[in-house]
């Protein structure tokens, strides 16, 4: 009995995850307490960070919440962080949690409008180079006034919609036109495996262009990223001041990012350049035409309601009418009330995508709490602050960028801006140098952090979304596809700070 029970426990541990992965996680859990005794908390803390990054890299094998959560629980049990500090990190990022819970669900109820609009863009723009630039520019523009996570939620919704349409037709199933009185059997074209793989590659490239676009736009304005608001508050900058002070760095980086986007599509390197297969285009064109032909007045009214609420969303976020999550809740209420969605289970589906990631984000805050309590970044911060004033802004950009690749960029920005503000208050640096360092901190935490999904919550959200396994977007694939952007944008950022500030 005991033996069968133990076998059952072993079999159930992390469910269908590969056996080698289960053994690796168990090894991590055994190693950490021993390492703490032998090497101390500082070394153990850095090992814990690497272990957590490993769980993210294996997201397609096992969702990171479970293995990452076990590491976080162990960190608290062995005293690497306290439960109170984890709560404090979550509390400090409560606006991000609200955003994920409500805004992502709000975007879910707007999916018909998004699919309607972006299907026309996808089918209307036949040049992949122009389409990629359009996705990147649109994501950048929206992220400058909205939030990168909101824009990423839109990209995920669009990608999922496109893939669902093609997959249903390719598998020979009926496509529901949302007209409850009609459904049509579609002639199944001779589909090939290559079409599916090429369509996946096509969507991967568009989504990565868009994801990088959120970083390009998010760094430019006060409302683009959470750390922007924090830095602006410490510096006393308003919206216009923030934009103009960042321009010497953000505008060259934006230009470099867009040129990189174009070159990647021209050369077809790093996983880019795949065209939309002809068969897939035919499927999407026929599907779009069928929807248009069978769209009844009630569905047209739904699209109109979604368009009006989308306008409210853009105005509300651009003017900071309320916290992003609260605006998202308003979007949910408006869209469901005026589109006849009144049953609990219908509303509940909208939260399925965001809540697992919200839980994962809180686990991530536990790892951030370890960084904070064990002062893992202190040696790097102290070394940079001790450098000569002339090279300090450049080194701040590099140090913030490297740390943001492995940690939360909001946390990194918080640590650095507080240190710099203290130096200003104590008279150790001038106001002019403070402004330069604040610019370096903001751009450093936003631009090089595109290198890994750890650096930006929007990238991590895309990696752990339900769409990622469908289009075979893994941690390693994201790193490879982001690499040219990281090199170009990071290099331009360094040169801009050194020569233009």
C-alpha positions in Angstrom: 0.0 0.0 0.0 2.7 2.4 1.0 4.8 1.5 -2.1 1.9 2.1 -4.5 1.1 5.4 -2.7 4.7 6.6 -3.1 4.7 5.5 -6.8 1.5 7.5 -7.3 3.0 10.6 -5.7 6.1 10.3 -7.9 3.9 9.8 -10.9 1.7 12.8 -10.1 4.6 15.2 -9.3 4.5 17.8 -12.1 2.1 15.5 -14.0 3.1 14.8 -17.6 6.3 16.8 -17.4 9.4 14.8 -18.6 11.0 12.6 -16.0 14.4 14.3 -16.4 12.7 17.7 -15.7 11.0 16.3 -12.5 14.4 15.0 -11.3 16.0 18.4 -12.1 13.5 20.3 -10.0 13.9 17.8 -7.1 17.6 18.2 -7.3 17.2 22.0 -7.1 15.1 21.7 -4.0 17.8 19.5 -2.3 20.8 21.5 -3.5 19.6 24.9 -2.2 19.5 24.2 1.6 22.9 22.5 1.3 24.3 25.4 -0.7 23.0 27.8 1.9 24.9 26.1 4.6 28.1 25.7 2.6 28.3 28.9 0.5 26.0 31.4 2.3 22.9 33.3 1.2 24.6 35.5 -1.5 25.8 32.6 -3.7 22.6 30.6 -3.0 20.5 33.7 -4.0 22.2 33.8 -7.4 21.8 30.1 -7.9 18.1 30.4 -7.1 17.8 33.1 -9.8 19.4 30.8 -12.4 17.1 27.9 -11.3 14.1 30.1 -11.7 15.3 31.2 -15.2 15.6 27.5 -16.1 11.9 26.9 -15.2 11.0 29.8 -17.5 13.1 28.4 -20.3 11.3 25.1 -20.0 7.8 26.7 -20.1 6.7 24.5 -23.0 7.6 21.4 -21.0 5.8 22.5 -17.8 4.1 25.8 -16.9 6.6 27.8 -14.7 4.1 28.4 -11.9 4.6 24.9 -10.3 8.4 24.5 -10.4 9.0 28.2 -9.9 6.5 28.3 -7.1 8.2 25.3 -5.4 11.5 27.2 -5.5 9.9 30.4 -4.1 8.3 28.4 -1.2 11.6 26.8 -0.5 13.3 30.2 -0.5 10.9 31.5 2.2 11.2 28.3 4.2 15.0 28.4 4.4 15.0 32.1 5.2 16.2 33.6 1.9 13.1 35.9 2.0 10.2 36.5 4.3 6.5 36.1 3.5 6.1 39.7 4.5 8.6 40.9 1.9 6.8 38.9 -0.8 3.6 40.6 0.2 5.4 43.9 0.1 6.6 43.3 -3.5 3.2 42.2 -4.6 1.6 45.3 -2.9 4.1 47.6 -4.6 3.1 46.1 -8.0 -0.6 45.9 -7.2 -1.4 48.1 -10.2 0.2 45.5 -12.5 -1.8 42.7 -10.8 -5.0 44.7 -11.3 -4.1 45.2 -15.0 -3.6 41.5 -15.6 -6.8 40.5 -13.8 -9.1 43.0 -15.4 -7.5 44.5 -18.5 -6.6 41.3 -20.2 -10.1 40.0 -19.6 -11.5 43.2 -21.0 -9.4 42.7 -24.2 -11.0 39.2 -24.4 -14.4 40.7 -24.9 -13.0 42.8 -27.7 -11.6 39.9 -29.7 -14.3 40.1 -32.5 -13.4 43.7 -33.3 -9.7 43.0 -33.1 -9.9 40.0 -35.4 -12.1 42.0 -37.8 -9.6 44.9 -38.0 -6.4 42.9 -38.1 -7.7 40.4 -40.6 -8.2 43.3 -43.0 -4.7 44.6 -42.2 -3.2 41.2 -42.7 -5.0 40.5 -46.0 -4.8 44.1 -47.3 -1.0 44.5 -46.8 0.6 41.8 -48.9 4.2 42.9 -48.3 5.6 41.0 -45.3 8.2 43.8 -44.8 5.6 46.5 -44.7 3.3 44.4 -42.5 6.1 43.8 -40.0 6.9 47.5 -39.9 3.2 48.2 -39.4 2.9 45.8 -36.5 6.1 47.2 -34.8 5.0 50.8 -35.3 1.5 50.2 -34.2 2.6 48.3 -31.1 5.1 51.1 -30.3 2.5 53.9 -30.7 -0.1 52.1 -28.6 2.5 51.2 -25.9 3.5 54.9 -25.6 0.0 55.8 -24.5 -1.4 52.5 -23.1 0.5 49.8 -21.3 2.8 47.2 -22.9 0.9 44.3 -21.2 -2.4 45.6 -22.6 -0.9 45.8 -26.1 0.6 42.3 -25.7 -2.8 41.0 -24.7 -4.1 42.5 -28.0 -1.3 40.8 -30.0 -2.0 37.4 -28.3 -5.7 37.8 -29.0 -5.0 38.5 -32.7 -2.6 35.7 -33.0 -4.9 33.2 -31.3 -7.8 34.3 -33.5 -5.8 33.8 -36.7 -4.4 30.4 -35.7 -7.9 29.2 -34.6 -9.4 30.1 -37.9 -6.8 28.3 -39.9 -6.7 25.2 -37.6 -10.4 24.7 -37.8 -10.4 24.8 -41.5 -7.3 22.7 -41.9 -8.8 20.0 -39.6 -12.0 19.9 -41.8 -14.3 21.3 -39.1 -17.2 23.7 -39.5 -16.5 27.3 -39.0 -19.2 29.0 -36.9 -20.0 32.4 -38.4 -21.6 33.5 -35.1 -24.9 33.4 -36.9 -26.9 30.9 -34.8 -29.1 30.0 -37.8 -26.3 29.2 -40.3 -23.0 27.3 -40.4 -21.2 26.3 -43.5 -19.1 23.4 -44.5 -16.0 24.7 -46.2 -14.2 22.9 -48.9 -11.0 21.7 -47.4 -8.0 22.8 -49.5 -5.2 20.3 -49.8 -3.3 21.3 -46.7 0.3 20.4 -46.2 2.4 20.2 -43.0 4.7 22.9 -44.5 1.8 25.3 -44.6 1.2 24.9 -40.9 4.9 25.3 -40.0 5.3 28.3 -42.2 2.1 29.9 -40.7 3.5 29.3 -37.2 6.8 31.0 -38.3 4.9 33.8 -39.9 2.9 34.5 -36.7 6.0 34.1 -34.5 7.8 36.8 -36.4 4.9 39.2 -36.4 4.4 38.7 -32.7 8.0 39.2 -31.9 8.1 42.4 -34.0 5.1 43.6 -32.1 6.5 42.6 -28.7 9.7 44.5 -29.4 7.6 47.4 -30.6 6.0 47.6 -27.1 9.4 48.2 -25.7 10.3 50.8 -28.3 7.2 52.8 -27.5 7.0 52.0 -23.8 10.3 53.7 -23.1 9.2 57.0 -24.7 6.5 58.3 -22.4 5.6 58.7 -18.8 2.7 56.2 -19.0 4.5 53.6 -21.2 5.9 51.4 -18.5 5.4 51.2 -14.7 9.0 52.2 -13.9 8.6 55.3 -16.0 6.0 56.7 -13.6 8.3 55.9 -10.7 11.3 57.6 -12.2 9.3 60.6 -13.2 7.8 61.0 -9.7 11.3 60.9 -8.1 12.6 63.4 -10.7 9.6 65.7 -10.7 9.0 65.5 -14.4 5.6 65.9 -16.1 4.5 64.2 -19.3 6.2 66.7 -21.8 9.4 66.9 -19.7 9.7 63.2 -19.6 9.2 62.8 -23.4 11.6 65.6 -24.3 14.4 64.5 -21.9 14.2 60.9 -23.2 14.2 61.9 -26.9 18.0 62.0 -27.4 18.0 58.3 -26.6 14.5 57.0 -27.4 14.2 58.4 -30.9 17.5 57.0 -32.3 16.7 53.7 -30.6 13.2 53.7 -32.2 14.7 54.4 -35.7 17.3 51.6 -35.1 14.6 49.2 -34.0 12.5 49.8 -37.1 15.5 49.5 -39.4 16.4 46.2 -37.7 12.8 45.0 -38.2 13.1 45.7 -42.0 16.5 44.2 -42.3 15.5 41.0 -40.5 12.6 40.5 -42.9 14.8 41.2 -45.9 17.6 38.8 -44.8 15.2 36.2 -43.3 17.7 35.6 -40.4 17.1 34.8 -36.8 13.7 33.2 -37.5 12.2 36.1 -39.5 11.2 36.5 -43.1 8.7 33.7 -43.5 5.8 34.7 -45.8 2.1 34.0 -45.3 1.5 30.7 -47.2 -0.9 31.0 -50.1 -3.2 28.3 -48.8 -3.5 30.1 -45.4 -4.2 33.4 -47.1 -7.0 31.7 -49.1 -8.5 30.3 -45.9 -8.4 33.7 -44.1 -9.9 35.5 -47.2 -12.7 33.1 -47.5 -13.4 33.1 -43.8 -13.4 36.9 -43.7 -15.8 37.1 -46.7 -18.1 34.5 -45.2 -18.3 36.5 -42.0 -19.1 39.6 -43.9 -21.8 37.9 -46.0 -23.5 36.4 -43.0 -23.1 39.2 -40.4 -26.6 40.1 -39.1 -27.6 43.4 -37.5 -27.0 42.1 -34.0 -23.3 41.2 -34.8 -22.8 44.6 -36.4 -24.2 46.2 -33.3 -21.7 44.2 -31.2 -18.8 45.4 -33.4 -20.0 49.0 -33.0 -20.2 48.7 -29.2 -16.7 47.2 -29.1 -15.4 50.0 -31.2 -16.9 52.7 -28.9 -15.6 50.9 -25.8 -12.1 50.7 -27.5 -12.2 54.4 -28.0 -13.1 54.9 -24.3 -10.2 52.6 -23.4 -7.7 54.6 -25.5 -8.8 57.9 -24.1 -9.0 56.6 -20.6 -5.5 55.2 -20.6 -4.0 58.1 -22.5 -5.4 60.6 -20.0 -4.8 58.3 -17.0 -8.4 58.6 -16.1 -7.9 55.9 -13.5 -5.5 53.0 -12.8 -5.2 50.7 -15.7 -6.9 47.8 -14.0 -9.9 49.9 -13.0 -10.3 51.0 -16.6 -10.1 47.4 -17.6 -12.9 46.5 -15.2 -15.0 49.3 -16.7 -14.3 47.8 -20.1 -15.6 44.4 -18.9 -18.8 45.9 -17.5 -19.5 48.0 -20.6 -18.8 45.3 -23.2 -20.8 42.5 -21.3 -23.7 44.8 -20.4 -24.3 46.1 -24.0 -23.5 42.9 -25.8 -25.8 40.7 -23.8 -23.2 38.6 -21.9 -24.9 38.1 -18.6 -24.1 34.5 -17.5 -21.3 33.9 -15.0 -19.6 31.1 -17.0 -19.5 33.3 -20.1 -17.7 36.0 -18.2 -15.4 33.4 -16.4 -13.8 32.3 -19.7 -12.3 35.8 -20.1 -10.1 35.3 -16.9 -8.7 31.9 -17.9 -5.7 33.4 -19.8 -4.6 36.0 -17.3 -5.0 34.4 -13.9 -2.3 31.7 -14.3 0.2 34.4 -15.4 -0.9 36.6 -12.4 -0.1 33.8 -10.1 3.3 33.3 -11.8 4.0 37.0 -11.5 3.5 36.9 -7.7 5.9 33.9 -7.6 8.3 36.1 -9.5 7.9 38.7 -6.8 9.1 36.1 -4.3 12.3 35.8 -6.3 12.6 39.6 -6.4 12.2 39.6 -2.6 15.2 37.2 -2.4 17.2 39.7 -4.5 16.1 42.5 -2.2 16.7 40.9 1.1 20.0 39.3 0.2 21.3 42.5 -1.5 22.3 40.6 -4.6 22.6 43.7 -6.7 24.3 45.8 -4.1 27.9 45.1 -5.3 27.0 46.1 -8.9 25.2 49.3 -7.8 28.1 50.3 -5.5 30.7 49.7 -8.2 28.8 51.8 -10.7 28.2 54.7 -8.3 32.0 54.7 -7.5 32.9 55.3 -11.2 33.9 58.6 -12.7 31.1 61.0 -13.4 31.8 61.2 -17.1 31.2 57.5 -17.8 28.6 56.9 -15.0 25.5 57.4 -17.2 26.7 54.9 -19.8 27.6 52.4 -17.1 24.2 52.9 -15.4 22.6 52.1 -18.8 24.7 48.9 -19.1 24.3 47.8 -15.5 20.5 48.4 -15.5 20.2 46.6 -18.8 22.1 43.5 -17.7 20.3 43.3 -14.4 16.9 43.8 -16.1 17.6 40.8 -18.4 17.6 38.5 -15.3 15.2 40.3 -13.0 12.1 42.5 -13.0 13.0 45.8 -14.6 10.6 47.7 -12.3 12.5 46.4 -9.3 15.9 47.3 -10.9 14.7 50.8 -11.7 13.3 51.2 -8.1 16.6 50.2 -6.6 18.7 52.5 -8.8 16.5 55.6 -8.8 16.3 55.5 -5.0 20.1 55.3 -4.7 20.6 58.2 -7.1 17.9 60.3 -5.4 19.6 59.7 -2.1 22.9 60.8 -3.6 21.2 64.0 -4.9 19.6 64.8 -1.6 23.0 64.4 0.2 24.7 66.7 -2.3 26.9 64.0 -3.8 25.7 64.7 -7.4 24.3 67.8 -9.1 20.8 68.1 -10.5 22.1 67.9 -14.0 23.9 64.7 -13.4 20.8 63.3 -11.6 18.7 64.0 -14.7 21.3 62.2 -16.9 21.4 59.2 -14.5 17.6 59.0 -14.4 17.5 58.9 -18.2 20.1 56.2 -18.2 18.1 54.2 -15.6 14.8 54.5 -17.5 16.3 53.6 -20.9 18.5 50.9 -19.4 15.7 49.1 -17.8 13.4 49.3 -20.9 15.7 48.8 -23.9 18.3 46.0 -23.3 15.7 44.0 -21.2 14.2 42.8 -24.5 17.0 40.2 -24.5 15.1 37.7 -22.4 11.5 37.1 -21.3 12.6 37.7 -17.7 13.2 41.4 -18.4 9.8 42.5 -19.4 6.4 41.3 -18.1 5.0 41.7 -21.6 7.5 39.2 -23.0 6.9 36.8 -20.1 3.2 37.1 -20.7 3.6 36.2 -24.3 5.9 33.2 -23.5 3.5 31.7 -21.0 0.3 32.4 -23.0 -1.8 29.7 -24.5 -0.7 30.9 -27.9 3.1 30.2 -27.4 2.9 26.4 -27.7 0.6 26.7 -30.7 3.1 28.6 -32.7 6.1 26.9 -31.0 7.4 30.0 -29.4 9.8 28.8 -26.7 12.1 30.7 -24.3 15.2 29.9 -26.4 13.4 30.9 -29.6 12.4 34.2 -28.0 16.0 34.9 -27.0 17.3 34.1 -30.4 14.7 36.2 -32.2 15.3 39.1 -29.8 19.1 38.9 -30.1 19.6 41.2 -33.1 17.2 43.8 -31.6 19.1 43.6 -28.3 22.5 44.3 -30.0 21.2 47.1 -32.2 19.0 48.9 -29.7 21.5 48.4 -26.8 24.4 49.7 -28.9 22.4 52.8 -30.1 21.3 53.4 -26.5 24.9 53.3 -25.2 26.1 55.7 -28.0 23.2 58.0 -27.5 23.7 58.3 -23.8 27.5 58.8 -24.2 27.4 61.4 -27.0 23.9 63.0 -27.0 23.1 63.5 -23.3 
